[in-house]
Amino acid sequence: MRRTARLLTGTALAAAAVGLTTAAPVYAGEDAATGGLTVYPSSVVPGERAVVTTTACGKGGSAAGDAGAVGAGAFPLAPG
């Protein structure tokens, strides 16, 4: 009984020590609600041109989108 108690106590203390040293990530100075996504025109068919804008990437940033659900595939988002 005593050996089991020591084993469980040691495991609990190790888990608590790891939990106390692990910090959640914090992003100071960033807005919680950054950017949105606008697609113009709101309805297009494959082959037609659409303009997608967002401020979520920051000034001069880029990203990629995926329109595979509507049969159009991946597309880049670039400044401009």
CYANA upper distance limits for C-alpha pairs under 8 A (distance plus 0.5 A):
  1 MET  CA      5 ALA  CA      6.82
  2 ARG  CA      6 ARG  CA      6.80
  3 ARG  CA      7 LEU  CA      6.71
  4 THR  CA      8 LEU  CA      6.64
  5 ALA  CA      9 THR  CA      6.49
  6 ARG  CA     10 GLY  CA      6.51
  7 LEU  CA     11 THR  CA      6.72
  8 LEU  CA     12 ALA  CA      6.56
  9 THR  CA     13 LEU  CA      6.60
 10 GLY  CA     14 ALA  CA      6.65
 11 THR  CA     15 ALA  CA      6.68
 12 ALA  CA     16 ALA  CA      6.64
 13 LEU  CA     17 ALA  CA      6.60
 14 ALA  CA     18 VAL  CA      6.80
 15 ALA  CA     19 GLY  CA      6.65
 16 ALA  CA     20 LEU  CA      6.65
 17 ALA  CA     21 THR  CA      6.85
 18 VAL  CA     22 THR  CA      6.70
 30 GLU  CA     34 THR  CA      8.42
 34 THR  CA     55 THR  CA      7.62
 34 THR  CA     56 ALA  CA      5.91
 35 GLY  CA     54 THR  CA      6.46
 35 GLY  CA     55 THR  CA      4.93
 35 GLY  CA     56 ALA  CA      4.55
 35 GLY  CA     57 CYS  CA      8.27
 36 GLY  CA     54 THR  CA      5.97
 36 GLY  CA     55 THR  CA      6.86
 36 GLY  CA     56 ALA  CA      6.85
 37 LEU  CA     52 VAL  CA      7.51
 37 LEU  CA     53 THR  CA      6.34
 37 LEU  CA     54 THR  CA      5.25
 37 LEU  CA     55 THR  CA      8.17
 38 THR  CA     52 VAL  CA      6.10
 38 THR  CA     53 THR  CA      5.73
 38 THR  CA     54 THR  CA      6.94
 39 VAL  CA     50 ALA  CA      7.32
 39 VAL  CA     51 VAL  CA      6.24
 39 VAL  CA     52 VAL  CA      5.00
 39 VAL  CA     53 THR  CA      7.12
 40 TYR  CA     50 ALA  CA      6.18
 40 TYR  CA     51 VAL  CA      5.66
 40 TYR  CA     52 VAL  CA      6.96
 41 PRO  CA     50 ALA  CA      6.64
 41 PRO  CA     51 VAL  CA      7.72
 44 VAL  CA     48 GLU  CA      6.63
 44 VAL  CA     49 ARG  CA      8.05
 44 VAL  CA     50 ALA  CA      7.51
 46 PRO  CA     71 GLY  CA      7.78
 46 PRO  CA     72 ALA  CA      6.37
 52 VAL  CA     77 LEU  CA      7.89
 53 THR  CA     77 LEU  CA      8.38
 55 THR  CA     59 LYS  CA      7.90
 57 CYS  CA     61 GLY  CA      5.47
 57 CYS  CA     62 SER  CA      6.66
 57 CYS  CA     63 ALA  CA      7.58
 59 LYS  CA     79 PRO  CA      8.34
 60 GLY  CA     78 ALA  CA      8.36
 60 GLY  CA     79 PRO  CA      5.97
 61 GLY  CA     78 ALA  CA      7.39
 61 GLY  CA     79 PRO  CA      6.90
 62 SER  CA     76 PRO  CA      8.15
 62 SER  CA     77 LEU  CA      5.89
 62 SER  CA     78 ALA  CA      5.11
 62 SER  CA     79 PRO  CA      6.83
 63 ALA  CA     76 PRO  CA      6.67
 63 ALA  CA     77 LEU  CA      5.43
 63 ALA  CA     78 ALA  CA      7.17
 64 ALA  CA     74 ALA  CA      7.54
 64 ALA  CA     75 PHE  CA      6.28
 64 ALA  CA     76 PRO  CA      4.90
 64 ALA  CA     77 LEU  CA      5.83
 65 GLY  CA     74 ALA  CA      6.12
 65 GLY  CA     75 PHE  CA      5.71
 65 GLY  CA     76 PRO  CA      6.65
 65 GLY  CA     77 LEU  CA      7.49
 66 ASP  CA     72 ALA  CA      8.42
 66 ASP  CA     73 GLY  CA      6.16
 66 ASP  CA     74 ALA  CA      4.75
 66 ASP  CA     75 PHE  CA      6.69
 67 ALA  CA     71 GLY  CA      7.07
 67 ALA  CA     72 ALA  CA      5.68
 67 ALA  CA     73 GLY  CA      5.37
 67 ALA  CA     74 ALA  CA      6.32
 67 ALA  CA     75 PHE  CA      7.97
 68 GLY  CA     72 ALA  CA      5.79
 68 GLY  CA     73 GLY  CA      4.66
 68 GLY  CA     74 ALA  CA      7.16
 69 ALA  CA     73 GLY  CA      8.29
